[in-house]
Amino acid sequence: MTGPVIAIDGPAGAGKSTVGRAVADRLGVGYLDTGAMYRAVTFAVLRRGVDPRDEEAVLGVAQTVEMTVGEERVMVDGADATREIRGREVTSVVSSVAANPAVRSLLVDAQRSWVVTRGGGVVEGRDIGTVVFPDADLKLFVTASPRVRAERRVAEAGGDVDEMEASIIERDRLDSTRETSPLAVDPAAVTLDTSGLSIDEVVAAVVAEVEARSVGGGR
């Protein structure tokens, strides 16, 4: 049975992954975190000693890396990189890798193949509704204030809230101003500000949107 394609976009730390996983579970469909794909490539780039700014060399890594982005674990060249891809080293340079047009083209093809293979699913990232799946059954833009996003990240991984907030603001700037597939709100997207909402409240709002549009699904 073919399920829905639900596109979730939004800035770093807005809660897209948590919301996406919960919504996919509620609807009984697959879930793909495309940001983890870019982070996996970045992890491989750093592991191989490649300059993240060298577009040709980075593309070479993206073309040859063996990665599996699952709902619980991310494997890169045979190594469990689930924790490392969220670390400071990868986070500090992932924007450079994600801005590489050839890498984005390669991974977008992989993301579309993932959905075709599974007959639908919940896919989240920065350009899912605008570029990857412009005809998605439902498009969401999940956001939150930089301060709230920083507090969430620090609660998860530690650090200084002020430093994290500054880093998030800079990441937003880079993601929104890059030439290839910048972070943007699709005109057809439903915007959800999670700043003052619990995950359960956000998921309930998304499921209500799905039901209102009669978007069916099932594995």
Secondary structure as GFF3:
##gff-version 3
##sequence-region A 1 219
A	DSSP	beta_strand	5	9	.	.	.	ID=ss1
A	DSSP	alpha_helix	16	27	.	.	.	ID=ss2
A	DSSP	beta_strand	31	33	.	.	.	ID=ss3
A	DSSP	alpha_helix	34	47	.	.	.	ID=ss4
A	DSSP	alpha_helix	55	64	.	.	.	ID=ss5
A	DSSP	beta_strand	67	69	.	.	.	ID=ss6
A	DSSP	beta_strand	74	76	.	.	.	ID=ss7
A	DSSP	beta_strand	79	80	.	.	.	ID=ss8
A	DSSP	three_ten_helix	84	86	.	.	.	ID=ss9
A	DSSP	alpha_helix	88	98	.	.	.	ID=ss10
A	DSSP	alpha_helix	101	118	.	.	.	ID=ss11
A	DSSP	beta_strand	121	125	.	.	.	ID=ss12
A	DSSP	pi_helix	128	132	.	.	.	ID=ss13
A	DSSP	beta_strand	138	143	.	.	.	ID=ss14
A	DSSP	alpha_helix	146	157	.	.	.	ID=ss15
A	DSSP	alpha_helix	161	177	.	.	.	ID=ss16
A	DSSP	beta_strand	190	193	.	.	.	ID=ss17
A	DSSP	alpha_helix	199	212	.	.	.	ID=ss18
###
